[in-house]
Amino acid sequence: MSDPKIKVGKNVSFGKNVVVEENVSIGDDVVIGHNVVIKKDTIIGNNVHISDLTLLGRSPGSNKKMARKPSSTLPPLVIEEDVRIGSNCVIYRGVSIRQGVFIGDLASVREEVSIGNGSVVGRNAIIENKTTIGGNVVIQTGSYITADMIIEDDVFIGPCISSSNDKYMGMGNFHHQGPTIKRGAKIGNNATLLPAIVIGEGAIVGAGAVVTKDVPAREVVVGNPSRRIK
């Protein structure tokens, strides 16, 4: 890249048809696959690998129907060192991806999201806006992580879980708040988490459970609606 507005470190590998917009910063030893698009102002640290057909730093859009319009002044996407990003991913402006994160193919990460050190976002997972993900979190394939959600460190989330942040489904009389999952909790396959509930530290939610109320620390719940078991 010869554009003086783009900073490129040492030993950077570009695939075919890569697009890099103005004010992008790329660190040392970065590998960028074919047909990758890196939007303006994006910051990429050292030893990052980006696979084919991925879009980084996208600005969000909206229409008249959307009750909560995205900010027009989002900070740049920041990707720290040793991150791995799969193919066909879309990651928006205003996202912070910390050191050692792995993001699988086809994942989507919306604006104003932070992902802590060493976490995993699985294939085809969706992370909605204004969500905080701690360190060493595992979010497995096909999971839907709603907006306004808090996931603390060392949480395990199994494949295809669903979460929500609007109790009355668009009626406008509920303050949007996704679930909070406390440190070390584990959520089983295909579980459903309703808005604003709290999954306590070290708690376990069984596969297929529908969680309608808070789960105390270190308890195990199963079923629809979920109930405590010993």
C-alpha positions in Angstrom: 0.0 0.0 0.0 1.5 3.3 -1.1 -1.2 5.7 0.2 0.5 8.0 2.8 -2.8 8.0 4.8 -2.5 4.3 5.5 0.1 3.0 8.0 1.3 -0.5 7.3 3.8 -2.4 9.5 6.5 -4.9 8.6 5.8 -8.3 7.1 2.2 -7.6 6.1 0.6 -10.0 3.6 -2.3 -8.8 1.4 -4.5 -11.2 -0.6 -6.1 -10.3 -4.0 -8.6 -7.5 -4.3 -8.1 -6.1 -0.8 -9.6 -2.6 -0.2 -8.1 -0.4 2.5 -9.7 3.0 3.1 -8.0 6.1 4.5 -6.5 6.5 8.0 -6.2 2.7 8.6 -3.4 1.5 10.7 -2.0 -2.1 10.3 0.6 -3.6 12.6 3.4 -6.0 12.0 3.1 -9.6 10.8 -0.6 -9.2 9.7 -2.1 -11.6 7.2 -5.1 -10.3 5.2 -7.0 -12.7 2.9 -8.6 -12.2 -0.5 -11.4 -9.7 -1.0 -11.2 -8.2 2.5 -12.5 -4.7 3.0 -11.1 -2.5 5.8 -13.1 0.7 6.3 -11.6 4.0 7.3 -9.9 4.6 10.7 -9.7 0.9 11.6 -6.8 0.0 13.8 -5.3 -3.5 13.5 -2.6 -4.7 15.9 0.4 -7.1 15.4 0.1 -10.7 14.3 -3.6 -10.5 13.3 -5.0 -12.9 10.7 -8.1 -11.9 8.7 -9.6 -14.5 6.4 -11.2 -14.0 3.0 -14.3 -11.9 2.2 -14.5 -10.2 5.6 -15.6 -6.6 6.2 -14.0 -4.6 9.0 -15.2 -1.3 10.4 -18.6 -1.1 8.8 -20.8 1.9 9.8 -24.3 1.0 11.0 -27.4 2.0 9.1 -31.1 2.5 10.1 -34.6 3.3 8.8 -37.7 5.1 10.2 -38.9 2.0 11.9 -35.9 1.6 14.2 -36.7 3.0 17.6 -33.0 3.4 18.6 -30.9 5.0 15.9 -27.2 4.1 15.9 -24.7 6.8 16.8 -23.2 8.8 13.9 -20.0 9.5 15.8 -18.7 6.0 16.6 -15.0 5.5 17.4 -12.9 3.3 15.0 -12.9 -0.5 15.2 -9.8 -1.6 17.2 -8.4 -5.1 16.9 -5.5 -5.9 19.3 -2.7 -8.3 18.7 -2.9 -12.0 18.0 -6.6 -11.9 16.9 -7.9 -14.4 14.4 -11.0 -13.5 12.3 -12.6 -16.0 10.0 -14.1 -15.7 6.5 -17.3 -13.7 5.6 -17.4 -11.9 9.0 -18.9 -8.4 9.4 -17.5 -6.3 12.3 -18.7 -2.8 12.8 -17.1 0.5 13.9 -17.1 1.1 17.7 -16.0 -2.4 18.4 -13.0 -3.3 20.7 -11.5 -6.7 20.2 -8.9 -7.5 22.8 -5.8 -9.7 22.5 -6.0 -13.3 21.4 -9.7 -13.3 20.5 -10.9 -15.9 17.9 -13.9 -15.1 15.7 -15.3 -17.8 13.5 -16.6 -17.7 9.9 -19.8 -15.8 9.2 -19.9 -14.1 12.6 -21.4 -10.6 12.9 -20.3 -8.1 15.6 -22.3 -4.9 15.9 -21.3 -1.4 17.0 -20.3 -0.6 20.6 -19.3 -4.1 21.5 -16.2 -5.1 23.5 -14.8 -8.6 23.5 -12.2 -9.5 26.2 -8.9 -11.2 26.1 -8.8 -14.8 24.7 -12.5 -15.1 24.1 -14.1 -17.1 21.3 -17.0 -16.1 19.1 -18.2 -19.2 17.2 -19.2 -19.7 13.6 -22.3 -17.8 12.5 -22.8 -16.2 16.0 -24.4 -12.8 16.1 -23.3 -10.2 18.7 -25.7 -7.3 18.8 -24.8 -3.7 19.8 -24.0 -2.3 23.2 -22.9 -5.7 24.6 -19.9 -6.3 26.8 -18.2 -9.7 26.7 -15.5 -10.5 29.2 -12.2 -12.5 28.9 -12.0 -16.2 28.2 -15.6 -16.4 27.2 -16.8 -19.1 24.8 -19.8 -18.4 22.6 -20.4 -21.4 20.4 -21.9 -21.8 16.9 -25.1 -20.0 15.9 -25.7 -18.2 19.1 -27.7 -15.0 19.2 -26.3 -12.5 21.8 -28.8 -9.7 22.0 -28.1 -5.9 22.4 -27.5 -4.5 25.9 -26.2 -7.7 27.3 -23.4 -8.3 29.8 -21.3 -11.4 29.8 -18.6 -11.6 32.5 -15.3 -13.5 32.4 -15.0 -17.3 32.0 -18.6 -17.9 30.8 -19.5 -20.8 28.5 -22.4 -20.4 26.0 -23.4 -23.5 24.1 -24.6 -23.6 20.4 -27.7 -21.9 19.3 -28.8 -20.1 22.5 -31.2 -17.2 22.1 -31.4 -14.0 24.2 -33.7 -11.0 24.2 -33.7 -7.4 25.5 -37.3 -6.2 25.0 -39.9 -7.8 27.3 -42.9 -6.3 25.4 -41.6 -6.8 21.9 -41.5 -3.3 20.4 -44.3 -1.6 22.4 -41.9 1.0 23.6 -42.7 0.6 27.3 -39.6 -1.4 28.4 -36.1 -0.1 29.0 -34.0 -2.3 26.8 -31.8 -4.6 28.8 -30.4 -8.0 27.8 -29.5 -10.7 30.3 -26.5 -10.5 32.6 -24.4 -13.7 32.8 -22.1 -13.6 35.8 -18.6 -15.0 35.9 -18.1 -18.7 35.3 -21.8 -19.5 34.4 -22.6 -22.1 31.8 -25.5 -22.0 29.3 -26.5 -25.2 27.5 -27.5 -25.7 23.9 -30.6 -24.0 22.6 -31.4 -22.3 25.9 -33.6 -19.1 25.8 -32.8 -16.2 28.1 -35.5 -13.5 28.6 -34.8 -9.8 29.0 -33.0 -8.4 32.1 -32.6 -11.7 33.9 -29.4 -12.4 35.9 -27.6 -15.7 35.7 -25.6 -15.9 38.9 -21.9 -16.7 39.2 -21.1 -20.3 38.5 -24.8 -21.2 37.7 -25.7 -23.8 35.1 -28.6 -23.5 32.6 -29.5 -26.8 31.0 -30.0 -27.4 27.3 -33.3 -26.2 26.0 -34.2 -24.3 29.2 -36.4 -21.2 29.0 -35.1 -18.8 31.7 -37.8 -16.3 32.8 -36.3 -15.2 36.1 -33.0 -14.7 37.9 -30.9 -17.8 38.6 -28.9 -17.6 41.9 -25.2 -18.3 42.0 -24.1 -21.9 41.6 -27.7 -23.2 41.0 -28.7 -25.6 38.2 -31.9 -24.9 36.3 -33.6 -26.9 33.5 -36.9 -27.0 31.6 -39.6 -24.6 30.3 -40.1 -22.5 32.3 -36.8 -23.3 34.0 -36.8 -24.8 37.5 -34.1 -25.5 40.0 -32.7 -29.0 40.4 -30.4 -30.3 43.1 
